[in-house]
């Protein structure tokens, strides 16, 4: 009989669940227009369900005059300081569902920018969380680093002090490696490990489960940064690792001769999708 093990940490993290619940609560409360600033989470199924219930998405960097006034829910990734100001100026009501761990980074970088530090953000420069963090810094004195090459090439003039923070979903080991490269350059630095504890725990559990499994299934949206990192971690430990959004993406035939399957999922993956995959993998053969 096939053994199927689902990671305990698979699925919605605290911040994502809080943001999604906030939108559904607003649907019950509001009679007017409800928006999210950008997709509330990186999961198409959830975004489509909200759309059916009348929730529209304000695209990032969009012209706000194109939208009727209403309530805007700020997603768990957070936004730049200037976005709050623009929304308020245009007459929108704001419900802030930014993850508290992300809000803490905003406060850190704002504080250390005022103290004259150059801010280094370890993360993906195009990720909305990182874009939001950058919006609380002085752009002239902020650098985003995502890989070893960028860390090796990093340099600033003078004896500038550095404050290093991280995208909450960044790979913990990779963060340490990049910090060490920067540290060896001799700058006066302060390092604030802002990787979410839940992310670190999820990544460690996924690696351990992948080592013990003959095949690994990673579930999450294709644009989900934390799911992509889970896939990379699992693939390193288990060659037969598959990245899917829903059960429809999984070729069950590939698991025919596999007796031990592990399942994990990104922080934006609803439990019903995880349960559907788990049930079908267990019952297929």
N, C-alpha and C positions, 0 to 999 in steps of 0.2 A: 504494500500500500504506500502511495506517495506521501511523503512528509512535506507539508506546506507550513512555513513559519512566517508570520507577519510581524514586522518590527513594532515594538510597543510605542515608539515615537512617531510612527507613520501618520501622516495627515495633518490637519489644521494645527498650527501653533497658536499660542495664546493671542498674539497680536492680530493674526489673520481672522481667527474666530470672532474676536471682539469687533473688528471692522465689518465683517459680513453681518453679524448680529445687529450692529448699529444701523445698517442700511435697511434690514427687514423691519426693525423697530420704527424707523422713519416712515416706512410705507404704511404702517398701521396708524401713525400719528397724523401724517400730513395729507391735506387734500389738494395742495398745490404741486408744482413741479419739484421733482427730486432728481438730483444729479450726483454722480461721483466724479471726482477730478481724476481723470484717467480710469481705466478698468479697476474696480475695487480690489481684485486680486488677479493673478495670472492664471486664470482657469476659465476657459471658454464656456463650460457648462453653467457655471455660477453666473457669469456675466449675462448669458442669454436668458437665464431664468429671471434675473432682475429686470432685464429689458421687457420681458413679457408682462411684468408687473408694473411697468411704466417708468422705470428708472433709466434715465439717459446718461450717457457718458460725455463729459466735457473733455474734448481732446486736449492734451497738453500743448501749451503755447498757442491755443486757439484764440480767436477774437471773441472776447466775452460778450460783445454787443450782439452777437448772433444768437444768443440764448435768452429766453424769457427768464425773468427773475424767479428764484425759487431757493430751495435748500440744497447746499452742496456738502456732501460728505467727503472729507479728506481721507484718503485710503491709508492703510497701515504703513506704506512706504514713506509717507510724509511729503511735504513740498517745501520749496524755497520760501523764505520770509516774504519776498515780494509778491508771491501768489496770494497770500492772505490779504495783503494790502489791496491788490487789484480786485479780488472778489468782494471785499467790503466796500470799496469805492464804487463798484458797479451795482451795489444794492443786494447782493446775495447774502442769505443767512448761512453761516458756517457751522457744521457739526464736525468736530475734529476727532477722527478715529485713528490718528497716527499712533503707531505702536509706541508704548512708553520707552522701550529700549532705543528706538530711533530718536525720539524727542530728547533723550539724554545726550545723544551725539550732537544734536543741534545746539544744545546748551554748552557743551564742551567746546565746540569749534568757535562759537560766537565769543565765549569767554577768552579763549587763548588767542583769537584774532585781535581782540582789544588789547591784550597784553603784548602784542607785537610778534607773536610766533608765526612762522610759516606753517600752514596746515598741509599735512600729507594724508590723503585718504587712500587707504588700500582697498581697491574694489574695481568694479567695472564702470568706466566713465559714462556709459550710455544707459546704465540701470537707473530707474526713477528714484530709488532710494539715494543713490550717490548724487544724482542731479539735485535732489532736495537738500542734501547735506552741504553741497557747494554753495547753495543759496543762502547759507548762514555765515559764509566766510568772505574775506576780501578776495575777489577773483585774481587779483594781481599777485597774491601771496598764498596761492593754493595749488597743489599738484595732486593729480590722481595717478596712482600706480597700480597696475594690474598683473604685471609679470616680471620675471627676473631681468629681462633686457631693459625694461623701463627703470627698474631699481638701480641697475648698474650704470645707466646713463644719467641718472638724476644728479643734478648739481644746482646750487644757487650761489650767488655772489655774496661775499661778506661773511660775517660770523653769525648769521641768522640762526635763531633757535627754532627747532622743529617740534611740532605736536603731531604725533601719528595716531590716527584712528582707523577703524575698519568698517566696511560695510557689514551689517549684522550677520549676513549669510555667507560670508567669505570662508574659504577653507582654512581652518585653524593652523594646520601645519605650514601651509603655504604663506600665511600671514607672518608666522614666526621667521620663516626663511627670508622673506622680503625685508622685514624689519632688521634682521641681522646684516644684510647687505648694506642697508642705509646706515646702520650704526657704525660699520667699519669705515665709513667716510669721515668720521671724526666730528660730526656735528654735535651740538648740545641738544639732546632730544629728550622729550617726554613721550612715553608710549602708553596709550590708553587702549587696552584690549576691549573693544566694543562689540566683539562677536557675541551674539546672543547665546546664552547657556544652552537653550533648547536646540539651537543649530549645532553647537559643538557635540552635544549628547547624541543628536540624530545622526551626525556624520560618523561618530565612533561606533554607534550601534550598527549602522549600515555596513561599515567595513568589517566588523566582527561577524555579522550574519553572512556577508558575501564570502568570507573565508570558509565558512562552514557549509556553504551551499554548492550544489552542482549547477544551478542556474539561478539567476537573480532578476527580478522584475522591479523596475523603478517607475512609479506612476506620477505623472505631473504634467502641467502645461509646458509646451515647447518653449515658451518665453520665460519660464520660471527659472531664475538664476539659481535658487537653492536646490531645485530638482536636477538641474544640469550638473551641479557639483556632486550631488549624491550619485548620479550616474558615473561620473569620472572616478569617484572613490570606489564604487562597486566593481566597475570594469577592471580596475587595477588588481582587485582581489579575486575576481571571478570572470573568466573570459566570456562565458555564456550569460551576459547581462543585457537585458532588453529594456529600452526606454519607451513607454507608452503613455498616451493621454487617457484612453479609456480601453475597455475590454475589446472594442472593435479593432484596435491597433495590434492586438496580440495574436500571433500565429501559434495556436496551441499545438500544431503538429511538431513544432520545434522542441516541444517539451515531452514528446512521446516516450523517449527512453530515459527521461530524467526522474530520479526517485526523490530528490531532495531540493525543493524550491524555496527560495527566500523572497519576500516581498517587502518593499519599503515605498514611501511616497513623500513627495515634497509638502511643504507647509501650506500650499494652496489647494490641496487635493481633498475633496469632500469624502467623508467616511463611506457614503453609499457606493462610490466608485471603487474604493479599496475593497469593500465587502463583496462587490460583484466580481471583481477579478479573483479574489481569494476563493470564492465559492466555485467559480467555473474551473479554475486550475485544479482544485481538489476533486471535483466531481467528473471531470472530462474523461478520465481513464480509470 
